[in-house]
Each structure stands twice: as structure tokens, then as C-alpha cells.
Amino acid sequence: MLKNLRRFLVVGEKEIFRELAEILVLAEEANSLLFHIIVENYKGKALAEAMLTIRMLEKKSDDIAFKVGEDITGGAVNIGTHCPTC
């Protein structure tokens, strides 16, 4: 099914999906780090460094999400033009 979907996507749409996948990877990394903070009971410098890393991952994710929003509103996605039977 994904192969069929890929045939209908234009370059801008493929880039948006790639960026959304990158956001998911960043979220998974941040969640994993948060899990370790809780389970291993980080304290002091280790906690501060881990929290800084999470903030940096969130910032990177926010930047990507902002770009995706700009791409969508800027016309990178052609809504309704890919239905071969419409």
C-alpha cells in the first residue's frame, strides 16, 4: 500500500513525510531519555545535561514542524489532485 501511495506523491509531499518521520525519531529519542531519567533516578549534573538534551530535541522538532507548516501553506502539498478515479 505504501508503494502505491508513493507513486502519487510529488517531491514536496515526500519531503514533508520525511520531515514528519524525523520528528517521530526525535520524539522517540526524547522519550527514551526521559525514561532513563526516571528509571535511573538522574540527579545533579546528569539530570541537567539530560534535560538540556531533551530541550534541544524538542527545539529541533519544533523547527521541523514549523517548516512543515510553512511548506503545506506554501503549496508543497496539492490537496485533492492525486485521486486517479476522481
JOWO-V466842 format. One record per residue. PSI is psi in whole degrees, -180 to 180 (NA if undefined). BURIAL is 1 if it has 24 or more other C-alpha atoms within 12 Angstrom, else 0. Layout:
[[PSI	BURIAL] [PSI	BURIAL]]
This chain:
[[-41	0] [-36	0] [-40	0] [-41	0] [-42	0] [-31	0] [-26	0] [-8	0] [140	1] [173	0] [-46	0] [-39	0] [-39	1] [-41	0] [-40	0] [-45	1] [-36	1] [-42	0] [-39	1] [-38	1] [-37	0] [-39	0] [-41	1] [-40	0] [-43	0] [-41	1] [-41	1] [-41	0] [-44	0] [-42	1] [-40	0] [-43	0] [-43	1] [-41	1] [-46	0] [-38	0] [-45	0] [-49	0] [-41	0] [1	0] [56	0] [146	0] [162	0] [-130	0] [-39	0] [-41	0] [-44	0] [-43	0] [-41	0] [-42	1] [-38	1] [-42	0] [-43	0] [-43	1] [-39	0] [-40	0] [-41	1] [-41	1] [-45	0] [-42	1] [-43	1] [-41	0] [-42	0] [-45	1] [-40	1] [-43	0] [-42	0] [-45	1] [-43	0] [-41	0] [-42	0] [-48	0] [-21	0] [-2	0] [14	0] [-20	0] [126	1] [98	0] [130	0] [5	0] [1	0] [-4	0] [112	0] [-18	0] [0	0] [NA	0]]
